[in-house]
Amino acid sequence: MTGDEPLPPRADPVGRAMSAIGVLLTRGAPGQRLPSERDLARDLGIGRAHVRKALVRLGARELVVTRPQHGSFIPGGDGVVPPSG
């Protein structure tokens, strides 16, 4: 994935997740933690795998930073996102 692809349509569960996360990104602040995969999946009525795929795709576009065992964050800020490792 090059990051140049348009967002998928809303009918697709991954596309719905990407759209919902996109709204959170526009409303949040750099370094802010996003809701958990479980919470997003529950709120959207889709499986966690769809949410995870959406986060991976958004991460490839550098719109989300995901740290295992810490969560997903809005990129930026001054060191608020936990370091990897």
N, C-alpha and C positions, 0 to 999 in steps of 0.2 A: 504494500500500500504506500503510495507516494504522498498522501495527504492532500492531493488535489481533487479527489473525488467529491461530488456533492453529497450532502447528507441524504440518507435513504428515506423513502416515503414512510409516512406514519403507520401504514397498515402492517409493516414489518415490525416484529417485537424489538429487534435490535435498533431499528430506526426510531421507534417510540422512545426507547431508553435514551438514545442519543439526543433526541429533541428535549426530553425532560431534563437531562443533565445539562444540556445547553442553556436552558432557562436558569438553572441553579448557578451556572458559571457567570451569567450576566448579572445576577442579583447578589452574588457573593463577593468577598474581598480576596485579594491575593493571600495565599497561605491558609485559607479557610478549608476546613475538612468537610468533605461531602458526606451525605448520609451513607450508611453501609450498603453493601450489595443487597443484603437481606431486606433492609428497609425499602430500598428503591424497588426491588422486585415485588414486594408486598404492595406498595403503593400503586404500582403500575399494573399489577395483576399479570405479571410475566415471570418466567423462571430466572433464577440467579445467573444461569449460563448466558442468557441474553444480555443481562446487565453487564456481566463480565466482558462479553464481546464488545459492547458499546464502550466500556472504559478503555479497553485495549485500543480500539480504533481512535478514540479521542486522545489517548496517550501518544499514539503514532503521529498525531497532528500537533503534539505538544500543548494540547488544551487542558490536559489533566495529568497530574503526577500521582502515580500509585506506588505506595511503599508496602511490601508484604508485612503483615502483622500490625500495620499502623493505619491503613486506609488510603483513600484517594483524596487529593487536595487540588485546589485551584493553584496553578503555578504562580510564582512570584512571591513577593513579600521579602522580608529580611530574615531568612533562616527559620521560618515557622514550620516548614515541611521537614519532618524527621529525615536524617541522612539514611541512605541505603546501607544495608550491611549489618 
